[in-house]
Amino acid sequence: MKLSGKKLGGIGGVSVLAVLFVGLMAIGLTNKEGPTGRSGITRVGKPAETFSMPLIGGGTFDASQHLGKPMVLNFWASWCPPCRQESPGLERTWRAFEDTEIVFVGVDIQDEEDIAQAYVNEFGLTFPNGRDPDGTITVDYGVIGLPVTFFVSAEGVVEGRWVGAISESKLVDWVEALLEGMTPSSGPEGETPGGFQKF
């Protein structure tokens, strides 16, 4: 059976479209990055956004007053199970390094004041923790899930981030590196698979 040129052209067009579709699907799958990988990715290597927020229990935290000091910036919420997992280690690490120049600060998302205060009390958090009531800080840092921890150098650059509940040993490594003006040998980014709560 002979196919006319018109039919051959039609079959050829369909074949080209099929190949293009399969190719695009393959590219999409190979470049697919889960929410864990994307949360806060736009901030690494860039100047840290300065911010001011109301502290839980009263007062204000103004990041601009801590310029020239390395900072550990942790985003959390009371409803986030991985946040509850990492909070004790954050507090222990803070206490171990509180006599150095490093600044620890927590940013609570989507909690009312009384719930945020109950969380701080439950885990005995003594480093500054505040609320992001309008979500501005969360948006500025590209956070799309919790917990996420950013590591800011004394020069004010976001040197790294950890997505998901960070282990105490990794946190200590990062704090020591920040104090020495270096990046940990493990690299500027890390994640804990399964230790992340998407919004």
TIRO-2110 file (N, C-alpha, C; in Angstrom, 1 decimal):
// TIRO-2110
0.8, -1.2, 0.0, N, 1, A
0.0, 0.0, 0.0, CA, 1, A
0.9, 1.2, 0.0, C, 1, A
0.6, 2.2, -0.9, N, 2, A
1.4, 3.4, -1.0, CA, 2, A
0.7, 4.5, -0.2, C, 2, A
1.5, 5.3, 0.5, N, 3, A
1.0, 6.4, 1.2, CA, 3, A
1.3, 7.7, 0.4, C, 3, A
0.3, 8.6, 0.3, N, 4, A
0.5, 9.8, -0.4, CA, 4, A
1.4, 10.7, 0.4, C, 4, A
2.0, 11.7, -0.3, N, 5, A
2.9, 12.6, 0.3, CA, 5, A
2.2, 13.4, 1.4, C, 5, A
0.9, 13.6, 1.3, N, 6, A
0.1, 14.3, 2.3, CA, 6, A
0.1, 13.5, 3.6, C, 6, A
-0.2, 12.2, 3.4, N, 7, A
-0.3, 11.3, 4.5, CA, 7, A
1.1, 11.1, 5.2, C, 7, A
2.1, 11.0, 4.4, N, 8, A
3.4, 10.9, 4.9, CA, 8, A
3.8, 12.1, 5.7, C, 8, A
3.5, 13.3, 5.2, N, 9, A
3.7, 14.5, 5.9, CA, 9, A
3.0, 14.6, 7.2, C, 9, A
1.8, 14.1, 7.3, N, 10, A
1.0, 14.1, 8.5, CA, 10, A
1.6, 13.1, 9.5, C, 10, A
2.0, 11.9, 9.1, N, 11, A
2.6, 11.0, 10.0, CA, 11, A
4.0, 11.5, 10.5, C, 11, A
4.7, 12.1, 9.6, N, 12, A
6.0, 12.7, 10.0, CA, 12, A
5.8, 13.8, 11.0, C, 12, A
4.8, 14.6, 10.9, N, 13, A
4.5, 15.7, 11.8, CA, 13, A
4.2, 15.2, 13.2, C, 13, A
3.3, 14.1, 13.2, N, 14, A
3.0, 13.5, 14.4, CA, 14, A
4.2, 12.9, 15.1, C, 14, A
5.0, 12.2, 14.3, N, 15, A
6.2, 11.6, 14.9, CA, 15, A
7.2, 12.7, 15.5, C, 15, A
7.3, 13.8, 14.8, N, 16, A
8.2, 14.9, 15.4, CA, 16, A
7.6, 15.4, 16.7, C, 16, A
6.3, 15.6, 16.7, N, 17, A
5.6, 16.0, 17.9, CA, 17, A
5.8, 15.1, 19.1, C, 17, A
5.7, 13.8, 18.7, N, 18, A
5.8, 12.7, 19.8, CA, 18, A
7.2, 12.7, 20.3, C, 18, A
8.2, 12.9, 19.4, N, 19, A
9.6, 12.9, 19.9, CA, 19, A
9.9, 14.1, 20.7, C, 19, A
9.3, 15.3, 20.3, N, 20, A
9.5, 16.5, 21.1, CA, 20, A
8.9, 16.4, 22.5, C, 20, A
7.7, 15.8, 22.5, N, 21, A
7.0, 15.6, 23.8, CA, 21, A
7.8, 14.7, 24.7, C, 21, A
8.3, 13.6, 24.2, N, 22, A
9.1, 12.7, 25.0, CA, 22, A
10.3, 13.4, 25.5, C, 22, A
11.0, 14.1, 24.6, N, 23, A
12.2, 14.8, 25.0, CA, 23, A
11.9, 15.9, 26.1, C, 23, A
10.9, 16.6, 26.0, N, 24, A
10.5, 17.6, 27.0, CA, 24, A
10.2, 16.9, 28.3, C, 24, A
9.5, 15.8, 28.3, N, 25, A
9.2, 15.0, 29.5, CA, 25, A
10.5, 14.6, 30.2, C, 25, A
11.5, 14.1, 29.4, N, 26, A
12.7, 13.6, 29.9, CA, 26, A
13.5, 14.7, 30.6, C, 26, A
13.5, 15.9, 29.9, N, 27, A
14.2, 17.1, 30.5, CA, 27, A
13.5, 17.5, 31.8, C, 27, A
12.2, 17.5, 31.8, N, 28, A
11.5, 17.9, 33.0, CA, 28, A
11.8, 16.9, 34.1, C, 28, A
11.9, 15.6, 33.8, N, 29, A
12.1, 14.7, 34.9, CA, 29, A
13.5, 14.8, 35.4, C, 29, A
14.5, 15.0, 34.5, N, 30, A
15.9, 15.1, 35.0, CA, 30, A
16.1, 16.4, 35.8, C, 30, A
15.4, 17.4, 35.5, N, 31, A
15.6, 18.7, 36.1, CA, 31, A
14.6, 18.9, 37.3, C, 31, A
13.8, 17.9, 37.5, N, 32, A
12.8, 18.0, 38.6, CA, 32, A
13.5, 18.1, 39.9, C, 32, A
13.1, 19.1, 40.7, N, 33, A
13.7, 19.3, 42.0, CA, 33, A
12.6, 19.5, 43.0, C, 33, A
12.6, 18.7, 44.1, N, 34, A
11.6, 18.7, 45.0, CA, 34, A
11.6, 20.0, 45.8, C, 34, A
10.5, 20.2, 46.6, N, 35, A
10.5, 21.4, 47.4, CA, 35, A
11.6, 21.6, 48.4, C, 35, A
12.1, 20.5, 48.9, N, 36, A
13.2, 20.5, 49.8, CA, 36, A
14.4, 21.3, 49.2, C, 36, A
14.7, 20.9, 47.9, N, 37, A
15.9, 21.5, 47.2, CA, 37, A
15.6, 23.0, 46.9, C, 37, A
14.4, 23.4, 46.7, N, 38, A
14.1, 24.8, 46.3, CA, 38, A
14.0, 25.8, 47.4, C, 38, A
13.6, 25.3, 48.6, N, 39, A
13.4, 26.3, 49.7, CA, 39, A
14.6, 27.1, 50.0, C, 39, A
14.5, 28.4, 49.8, N, 40, A
15.6, 29.3, 50.1, CA, 40, A
16.8, 29.3, 49.1, C, 40, A
16.7, 28.6, 48.0, N, 41, A
17.8, 28.4, 47.1, CA, 41, A
18.3, 29.7, 46.5, C, 41, A
17.4, 30.7, 46.4, N, 42, A
17.7, 32.0, 45.8, CA, 42, A
18.6, 32.9, 46.7, C, 42, A
18.8, 32.5, 47.9, N, 43, A
19.5, 33.4, 48.8, CA, 43, A
21.0, 33.0, 48.9, C, 43, A
21.4, 31.8, 48.7, N, 44, A
22.8, 31.4, 48.9, CA, 44, A
23.7, 32.2, 47.9, C, 44, A
24.8, 32.7, 48.5, N, 45, A
25.8, 33.5, 47.8, CA, 45, A
25.4, 34.9, 47.6, C, 45, A
24.3, 35.4, 48.2, N, 46, A
23.8, 36.7, 48.0, CA, 46, A
23.8, 37.4, 49.4, C, 46, A
23.8, 38.8, 49.3, N, 47, A
23.7, 39.5, 50.6, CA, 47, A
22.4, 39.1, 51.4, C, 47, A
22.6, 38.9, 52.7, N, 48, A
21.4, 38.6, 53.5, CA, 48, A
20.5, 39.8, 53.6, C, 48, A
19.2, 39.5, 53.5, N, 49, A
18.2, 40.6, 53.7, CA, 49, A
18.2, 41.0, 55.1, C, 49, A
18.2, 42.3, 55.4, N, 50, A
18.1, 42.7, 56.7, CA, 50, A
16.6, 42.8, 57.1, C, 50, A
16.2, 42.7, 58.3, N, 51, A
14.8, 42.6, 58.7, CA, 51, A
14.7, 43.1, 60.2, C, 51, A
13.5, 43.4, 60.5, N, 52, A
13.1, 43.7, 61.9, CA, 52, A
11.8, 42.9, 62.2, C, 52, A
11.7, 42.4, 63.4, N, 53, A
10.6, 41.6, 63.7, CA, 53, A
10.3, 41.7, 65.2, C, 53, A
9.0, 41.6, 65.6, N, 54, A
8.7, 41.6, 67.0, CA, 54, A
9.1, 40.3, 67.7, C, 54, A
9.8, 40.4, 68.8, N, 55, A
10.3, 39.2, 69.5, CA, 55, A
9.1, 38.6, 70.3, C, 55, A
9.2, 37.3, 70.4, N, 56, A
8.2, 36.6, 71.2, CA, 56, A
8.4, 36.9, 72.7, C, 56, A
7.4, 37.4, 73.3, N, 57, A
7.6, 37.8, 74.7, CA, 57, A
7.9, 39.3, 74.9, C, 57, A
8.0, 40.0, 73.8, N, 58, A
8.2, 41.4, 73.8, CA, 58, A
9.6, 41.9, 73.3, C, 58, A
9.6, 43.1, 72.8, N, 59, A
10.8, 43.7, 72.2, CA, 59, A
10.9, 43.5, 70.7, C, 59, A
12.0, 43.9, 70.2, N, 60, A
12.2, 43.8, 68.7, CA, 60, A
13.6, 43.3, 68.4, C, 60, A
13.7, 42.5, 67.3, N, 61, A
15.0, 42.1, 66.8, CA, 61, A
15.2, 42.8, 65.5, C, 61, A
16.3, 43.5, 65.5, N, 62, A
16.7, 44.3, 64.3, CA, 62, A
18.0, 43.8, 63.8, C, 62, A
18.0, 43.1, 62.6, N, 63, A
19.2, 42.4, 62.1, CA, 63, A
20.3, 43.5, 61.8, C, 63, A
19.9, 44.7, 61.5, N, 64, A
20.9, 45.7, 61.1, CA, 64, A
21.8, 46.1, 62.3, C, 64, A
21.3, 45.8, 63.5, N, 65, A
22.1, 46.0, 64.7, CA, 65, A
23.2, 45.0, 65.0, C, 65, A
23.1, 43.9, 64.2, N, 66, A
24.1, 42.8, 64.3, CA, 66, A
25.0, 42.7, 63.1, C, 66, A
25.1, 43.7, 62.3, N, 67, A
26.0, 43.7, 61.2, CA, 67, A
27.5, 43.5, 61.6, C, 67, A
28.2, 42.7, 60.9, N, 68, A
29.6, 42.4, 61.2, CA, 68, A
29.7, 41.2, 62.1, C, 68, A
28.6, 40.5, 62.4, N, 69, A
28.7, 39.3, 63.2, CA, 69, A
28.1, 38.2, 62.3, C, 69, A
28.6, 37.0, 62.4, N, 70, A
28.0, 35.8, 61.7, CA, 70, A
26.7, 35.5, 62.4, C, 70, A
25.8, 35.0, 61.6, N, 71, A
24.4, 34.7, 62.1, CA, 71, A
23.9, 33.4, 61.6, C, 71, A
23.2, 32.7, 62.5, N, 72, A
22.4, 31.5, 62.2, CA, 72, A
21.0, 31.9, 62.3, C, 72, A
20.3, 31.8, 61.1, N, 73, A
18.9, 32.2, 61.0, CA, 73, A
18.0, 31.0, 60.7, C, 73, A
17.2, 30.7, 61.7, N, 74, A
16.4, 29.5, 61.6, CA, 74, A
14.9, 29.8, 61.5, C, 74, A
14.2, 29.2, 60.5, N, 75, A
12.8, 29.4, 60.3, CA, 75, A
12.1, 28.2, 60.8, C, 75, A
11.0, 28.4, 61.6, N, 76, A
10.3, 27.3, 62.3, CA, 76, A
8.8, 27.7, 62.5, C, 76, A
8.1, 26.7, 63.0, N, 77, A
6.7, 26.9, 63.4, CA, 77, A
6.3, 25.8, 64.4, C, 77, A
5.4, 26.0, 65.2, N, 78, A
5.0, 25.1, 66.2, CA, 78, A
4.3, 23.8, 65.7, C, 78, A
3.7, 24.0, 64.5, N, 79, A
3.0, 22.9, 63.9, CA, 79, A
3.9, 22.0, 63.0, C, 79, A
5.2, 22.3, 63.0, N, 80, A
6.1, 21.6, 62.1, CA, 80, A
6.9, 20.5, 62.9, C, 80, A
6.6, 19.2, 62.7, N, 81, A
7.3, 18.2, 63.5, CA, 81, A
8.8, 18.2, 63.3, C, 81, A
9.3, 18.4, 62.1, N, 82, A
10.8, 18.4, 62.1, CA, 82, A
11.4, 19.6, 62.8, C, 82, A
10.7, 20.7, 63.0, N, 83, A
11.2, 21.8, 63.8, CA, 83, A
11.3, 21.4, 65.2, C, 83, A
10.3, 20.7, 65.7, N, 84, A
10.4, 20.2, 67.1, CA, 84, A
11.5, 19.3, 67.3, C, 84, A
11.9, 18.5, 66.2, N, 85, A
13.0, 17.6, 66.3, CA, 85, A
14.3, 18.3, 66.5, C, 85, A
14.5, 19.4, 65.8, N, 86, A
15.8, 20.1, 65.8, CA, 86, A
15.9, 21.2, 66.8, C, 86, A
14.8, 21.7, 67.4, N, 87, A
14.9, 22.8, 68.4, CA, 87, A
15.8, 22.5, 69.6, C, 87, A
15.8, 21.3, 70.2, N, 88, A
16.7, 21.1, 71.3, CA, 88, A
18.2, 21.2, 70.9, C, 88, A
18.6, 20.7, 69.7, N, 89, A
19.9, 20.8, 69.3, CA, 89, A
20.3, 22.3, 69.0, C, 89, A
19.4, 23.0, 68.5, N, 90, A
19.7, 24.5, 68.2, CA, 90, A
20.0, 25.2, 69.6, C, 90, A
19.2, 24.9, 70.6, N, 91, A
19.4, 25.5, 71.9, CA, 91, A
20.7, 25.1, 72.5, C, 91, A
21.0, 23.8, 72.4, N, 92, A
22.3, 23.3, 73.0, CA, 92, A
23.5, 24.0, 72.3, C, 92, A
23.4, 24.0, 70.9, N, 93, A
24.5, 24.6, 70.2, CA, 93, A
24.6, 26.1, 70.5, C, 93, A
23.5, 26.8, 70.6, N, 94, A
23.6, 28.2, 71.0, CA, 94, A
24.3, 28.4, 72.3, C, 94, A
23.9, 27.6, 73.3, N, 95, A
24.5, 27.7, 74.6, CA, 95, A
26.0, 27.4, 74.6, C, 95, A
26.4, 26.5, 73.7, N, 96, A
27.8, 26.2, 73.6, CA, 96, A
28.6, 27.3, 73.0, C, 96, A
28.0, 28.1, 72.2, N, 97, A
28.7, 29.2, 71.5, CA, 97, A
28.3, 30.6, 71.8, C, 97, A
27.5, 30.7, 72.9, N, 98, A
26.9, 32.1, 73.2, CA, 98, A
27.9, 33.1, 73.6, C, 98, A
29.1, 32.6, 74.0, N, 99, A
30.2, 33.5, 74.4, CA, 99, A
31.0, 34.0, 73.3, C, 99, A
30.7, 33.5, 72.1, N, 100, A
31.4, 34.0, 70.9, CA, 100, A
30.6, 35.1, 70.3, C, 100, A
31.0, 35.6, 69.1, N, 101, A
30.3, 36.7, 68.5, CA, 101, A
29.1, 36.2, 67.6, C, 101, A
28.9, 34.9, 67.5, N, 102, A
27.8, 34.5, 66.6, CA, 102, A
26.4, 34.8, 67.2, C, 102, A
25.5, 35.1, 66.2, N, 103, A
24.2, 35.4, 66.6, CA, 103, A
23.2, 34.3, 66.1, C, 103, A
22.4, 33.8, 67.0, N, 104, A
21.4, 32.9, 66.7, CA, 104, A
20.1, 33.6, 66.7, C, 104, A
19.2, 33.4, 65.7, N, 105, A
17.9, 34.0, 65.8, CA, 105, A
16.9, 33.1, 65.1, C, 105, A
15.7, 32.9, 65.7, N, 106, A
14.6, 32.1, 65.1, CA, 106, A
13.5, 33.0, 64.6, C, 106, A
13.0, 32.6, 63.4, N, 107, A
11.8, 33.3, 62.8, CA, 107, A
10.6, 32.3, 62.8, C, 107, A
9.6, 32.6, 63.6, N, 108, A
8.4, 31.8, 63.7, CA, 108, A
7.4, 32.2, 62.6, C, 108, A
6.8, 31.2, 61.9, N, 109, A
5.9, 31.5, 60.8, CA, 109, A
4.5, 30.9, 61.2, C, 109, A
3.5, 31.7, 60.9, N, 110, A
2.1, 31.3, 61.0, CA, 110, A
1.6, 30.9, 62.4, C, 110, A
2.2, 31.3, 63.4, N, 111, A
1.7, 31.0, 64.8, CA, 111, A
1.2, 32.3, 65.4, C, 111, A
0.2, 32.2, 66.2, N, 112, A
-0.2, 33.3, 67.1, CA, 112, A
0.8, 33.5, 68.2, C, 112, A
0.8, 34.7, 68.8, N, 113, A
1.8, 35.0, 69.9, CA, 113, A
1.8, 34.0, 71.0, C, 113, A
0.6, 33.6, 71.5, N, 114, A
0.5, 32.7, 72.6, CA, 114, A
1.1, 31.3, 72.3, C, 114, A
0.8, 30.8, 71.0, N, 115, A
1.3, 29.5, 70.6, CA, 115, A
2.8, 29.5, 70.4, C, 115, A
3.3, 30.6, 69.9, N, 116, A
4.7, 30.8, 69.7, CA, 116, A
5.4, 30.8, 71.0, C, 116, A
4.8, 31.5, 72.0, N, 117, A
5.4, 31.6, 73.3, CA, 117, A
5.5, 30.3, 74.0, C, 117, A
4.4, 29.5, 73.8, N, 118, A
4.3, 28.1, 74.4, CA, 118, A
5.4, 27.3, 73.9, C, 118, A
5.7, 27.4, 72.6, N, 119, A
6.8, 26.6, 71.9, CA, 119, A
8.1, 27.0, 72.5, C, 119, A
8.4, 28.3, 72.6, N, 120, A
9.7, 28.8, 73.2, CA, 120, A
9.8, 28.3, 74.6, C, 120, A
8.8, 28.3, 75.3, N, 121, A
8.8, 27.8, 76.7, CA, 121, A
9.1, 26.3, 76.8, C, 121, A
8.4, 25.6, 75.9, N, 122, A
8.5, 24.1, 75.9, CA, 122, A
9.9, 23.6, 75.6, C, 122, A
10.6, 24.3, 74.7, N, 123, A
12.0, 23.9, 74.4, CA, 123, A
13.0, 24.7, 75.1, C, 123, A
12.6, 25.6, 75.9, N, 124, A
13.6, 26.5, 76.7, CA, 124, A
14.5, 27.3, 75.8, C, 124, A
14.0, 27.8, 74.8, N, 125, A
14.8, 28.6, 73.8, CA, 125, A
15.2, 29.9, 74.4, C, 125, A
16.5, 30.1, 74.5, N, 126, A
17.0, 31.4, 75.1, CA, 126, A
17.6, 32.3, 74.1, C, 126, A
17.8, 31.9, 72.9, N, 127, A
18.3, 32.8, 71.8, CA, 127, A
17.1, 33.6, 71.3, C, 127, A
17.3, 34.8, 70.7, N, 128, A
16.1, 35.6, 70.2, CA, 128, A
15.3, 34.8, 69.2, C, 128, A
14.0, 34.8, 69.5, N, 129, A
13.0, 34.3, 68.5, CA, 129, A
11.9, 35.3, 68.3, C, 129, A
11.5, 35.5, 67.1, N, 130, A
10.5, 36.5, 66.8, CA, 130, A
9.5, 35.9, 65.8, C, 130, A
8.5, 36.7, 65.5, N, 131, A
7.4, 36.2, 64.6, CA, 131, A
7.5, 37.1, 63.3, C, 131, A
7.1, 36.4, 62.2, N, 132, A
7.0, 37.1, 60.9, CA, 132, A
5.5, 37.2, 60.6, C, 132, A
4.8, 38.1, 61.2, N, 133, A
3.3, 38.1, 61.1, CA, 133, A
2.8, 38.4, 59.7, C, 133, A
3.5, 39.1, 58.9, N, 134, A
2.9, 39.4, 57.5, CA, 134, A
3.7, 38.6, 56.5, C, 134, A
4.6, 37.7, 56.9, N, 135, A
5.3, 36.8, 55.9, CA, 135, A
6.4, 37.5, 55.1, C, 135, A
6.7, 38.7, 55.4, N, 136, A
7.7, 39.4, 54.6, CA, 136, A
9.1, 38.8, 54.6, C, 136, A
9.5, 38.4, 55.8, N, 137, A
10.9, 37.8, 56.0, CA, 137, A
10.9, 36.4, 55.3, C, 137, A
9.8, 35.7, 55.4, N, 138, A
9.7, 34.4, 54.8, CA, 138, A
9.8, 34.5, 53.2, C, 138, A
9.1, 35.5, 52.7, N, 139, A
9.2, 35.7, 51.2, CA, 139, A
10.6, 36.2, 50.8, C, 139, A
11.2, 37.1, 51.6, N, 140, A
12.5, 37.6, 51.2, CA, 140, A
13.5, 36.5, 51.2, C, 140, A
13.4, 35.5, 52.0, N, 141, A
14.3, 34.4, 52.0, CA, 141, A
13.9, 33.2, 51.2, C, 141, A
12.8, 33.3, 50.5, N, 142, A
12.4, 32.3, 49.6, CA, 142, A
12.0, 31.0, 50.3, C, 142, A
11.6, 31.1, 51.5, N, 143, A
11.2, 29.9, 52.3, CA, 143, A
9.9, 29.3, 51.8, C, 143, A
9.8, 28.0, 51.5, N, 144, A
8.5, 27.4, 51.0, CA, 144, A
8.2, 26.2, 51.9, C, 144, A
8.9, 26.0, 53.0, N, 145, A
8.7, 24.9, 53.9, CA, 145, A
9.6, 25.0, 55.1, C, 145, A
9.4, 24.2, 56.1, N, 146, A
10.2, 24.3, 57.3, CA, 146, A
10.7, 22.9, 57.7, C, 146, A
11.7, 23.0, 58.6, N, 147, A
12.6, 24.1, 58.9, CA, 147, A
13.6, 24.4, 57.8, C, 147, A
14.1, 25.6, 57.8, N, 148, A
15.2, 26.0, 56.9, CA, 148, A
16.1, 26.9, 57.8, C, 148, A
17.4, 26.6, 57.7, N, 149, A
18.4, 27.4, 58.4, CA, 149, A
19.4, 28.0, 57.5, C, 149, A
19.6, 29.3, 57.6, N, 150, A
20.6, 30.0, 56.8, CA, 150, A
21.8, 30.4, 57.6, C, 150, A
22.9, 30.4, 57.0, N, 151, A
24.2, 30.7, 57.7, CA, 151, A
24.8, 31.9, 57.0, C, 151, A
24.8, 33.0, 57.8, N, 152, A
25.2, 34.3, 57.2, CA, 152, A
26.6, 34.7, 57.8, C, 152, A
27.5, 35.1, 56.9, N, 153, A
28.9, 35.4, 57.3, CA, 153, A
28.9, 36.8, 58.0, C, 153, A
30.0, 37.1, 58.6, N, 154, A
30.2, 38.4, 59.2, CA, 154, A
30.2, 39.5, 58.2, C, 154, A
30.4, 39.2, 56.9, N, 155, A
30.3, 40.2, 55.9, CA, 155, A
28.9, 40.3, 55.4, C, 155, A
28.0, 39.6, 55.9, N, 156, A
26.6, 39.8, 55.6, CA, 156, A
26.1, 39.0, 54.4, C, 156, A
26.9, 37.9, 54.0, N, 157, A
26.5, 37.1, 52.8, CA, 157, A
26.0, 35.8, 53.3, C, 157, A
24.9, 35.3, 52.6, N, 158, A
24.4, 34.0, 53.0, CA, 158, A
25.3, 33.0, 52.4, C, 158, A
26.1, 32.3, 53.3, N, 159, A
27.1, 31.4, 52.9, CA, 159, A
26.6, 30.0, 52.7, C, 159, A
25.4, 29.7, 53.3, N, 160, A
24.9, 28.4, 53.2, CA, 160, A
23.5, 28.3, 53.7, C, 160, A
22.9, 27.1, 53.5, N, 161, A
21.5, 26.9, 54.0, CA, 161, A
21.4, 25.4, 54.2, C, 161, A
20.6, 25.0, 55.2, N, 162, A
20.2, 23.6, 55.4, CA, 162, A
18.7, 23.5, 55.4, C, 162, A
18.2, 22.6, 54.6, N, 163, A
16.7, 22.5, 54.5, CA, 163, A
16.4, 21.2, 55.2, C, 163, A
15.4, 21.3, 56.1, N, 164, A
15.0, 20.1, 56.9, CA, 164, A
15.7, 20.3, 58.3, C, 164, A
15.3, 19.4, 59.2, N, 165, A
15.9, 19.4, 60.5, CA, 165, A
17.4, 19.1, 60.5, C, 165, A
18.1, 20.1, 60.9, N, 166, A
19.6, 19.9, 60.9, CA, 166, A
20.1, 19.2, 62.1, C, 166, A
21.0, 18.3, 61.9, N, 167, A
21.6, 17.6, 63.1, CA, 167, A
22.5, 18.5, 63.9, C, 167, A
22.6, 18.2, 65.1, N, 168, A
23.5, 19.0, 66.0, CA, 168, A
24.9, 19.1, 65.5, C, 168, A
25.4, 17.9, 65.0, N, 169, A
26.8, 17.9, 64.6, CA, 169, A
27.0, 18.8, 63.3, C, 169, A
26.1, 18.8, 62.4, N, 170, A
26.2, 19.6, 61.2, CA, 170, A
26.1, 21.1, 61.6, C, 170, A
25.2, 21.4, 62.5, N, 171, A
25.0, 22.7, 63.0, CA, 171, A
26.3, 23.2, 63.6, C, 171, A
27.0, 22.4, 64.5, N, 172, A
28.2, 22.8, 65.1, CA, 172, A
29.3, 23.0, 64.0, C, 172, A
29.4, 22.2, 63.0, N, 173, A
30.3, 22.3, 61.9, CA, 173, A
30.1, 23.7, 61.2, C, 173, A
28.9, 24.1, 61.0, N, 174, A
28.6, 25.3, 60.3, CA, 174, A
29.0, 26.5, 61.2, C, 174, A
28.6, 26.4, 62.5, N, 175, A
28.9, 27.5, 63.4, CA, 175, A
30.5, 27.7, 63.5, C, 175, A
31.2, 26.6, 63.6, N, 176, A
32.6, 26.8, 63.7, CA, 176, A
33.2, 27.3, 62.4, C, 176, A
32.7, 26.9, 61.2, N, 177, A
33.1, 27.5, 60.0, CA, 177, A
32.8, 29.0, 59.8, C, 177, A
31.6, 29.4, 60.2, N, 178, A
31.3, 30.8, 60.2, CA, 178, A
32.2, 31.6, 61.0, C, 178, A
32.5, 31.1, 62.2, N, 179, A
33.4, 31.8, 63.1, CA, 179, A
34.8, 32.0, 62.6, C, 179, A
35.2, 31.0, 61.7, N, 180, A
36.6, 31.0, 61.1, CA, 180, A
36.5, 31.7, 59.7, C, 180, A
35.4, 32.1, 59.3, N, 181, A
35.3, 32.8, 58.0, CA, 181, A
35.4, 31.8, 56.9, C, 181, A
35.0, 30.6, 57.1, N, 182, A
35.1, 29.5, 56.0, CA, 182, A
33.7, 28.9, 55.8, C, 182, A
33.8, 28.0, 54.7, N, 183, A
32.6, 27.2, 54.4, CA, 183, A
32.9, 25.8, 54.8, C, 183, A
32.0, 25.0, 55.4, N, 184, A
32.3, 23.6, 55.8, CA, 184, A
32.8, 22.8, 54.6, C, 184, A
33.6, 21.8, 54.8, N, 185, A
34.1, 21.0, 53.7, CA, 185, A
32.9, 20.2, 53.0, C, 185, A
31.8, 20.1, 53.7, N, 186, A
30.6, 19.4, 53.1, CA, 186, A
30.0, 20.3, 52.1, C, 186, A
30.3, 21.5, 51.9, N, 187, A
29.7, 22.4, 50.9, CA, 187, A
28.7, 23.3, 51.5, C, 187, A
28.2, 24.3, 50.7, N, 188, A
27.4, 25.4, 51.2, CA, 188, A
25.9, 25.0, 51.4, C, 188, A
25.5, 23.8, 50.9, N, 189, A
24.1, 23.5, 51.0, CA, 189, A
23.9, 22.0, 51.5, C, 189, A
22.9, 21.8, 52.2, N, 190, A
22.6, 20.5, 52.7, CA, 190, A
21.1, 20.3, 53.0, C, 190, A
20.7, 19.1, 53.1, N, 191, A
19.3, 18.8, 53.4, CA, 191, A
19.1, 17.5, 54.1, C, 191, A
18.0, 17.4, 54.8, N, 192, A
17.6, 16.2, 55.5, CA, 192, A
16.4, 15.7, 54.9, C, 192, A
16.5, 14.7, 54.0, N, 193, A
15.4, 14.1, 53.3, CA, 193, A
14.4, 13.6, 54.3, C, 193, A
13.1, 13.9, 54.1, N, 194, A
12.1, 13.5, 55.0, CA, 194, A
12.0, 14.4, 56.3, C, 194, A
12.9, 15.3, 56.5, N, 195, A
12.9, 16.2, 57.6, CA, 195, A
12.4, 17.6, 57.3, C, 195, A
11.4, 17.6, 56.4, N, 196, A
11.0, 18.9, 55.9, CA, 196, A
9.5, 19.0, 55.8, C, 196, A
8.8, 20.1, 56.2, N, 197, A
7.4, 20.2, 56.2, CA, 197, A
7.1, 21.3, 55.2, C, 197, A
6.5, 21.0, 54.0, N, 198, A
6.1, 22.0, 53.1, CA, 198, A
4.9, 22.8, 53.5, C, 198, A
4.8, 24.1, 53.2, N, 199, A
3.6, 24.9, 53.6, CA, 199, A
2.4, 24.3, 52.9, C, 199, A
END
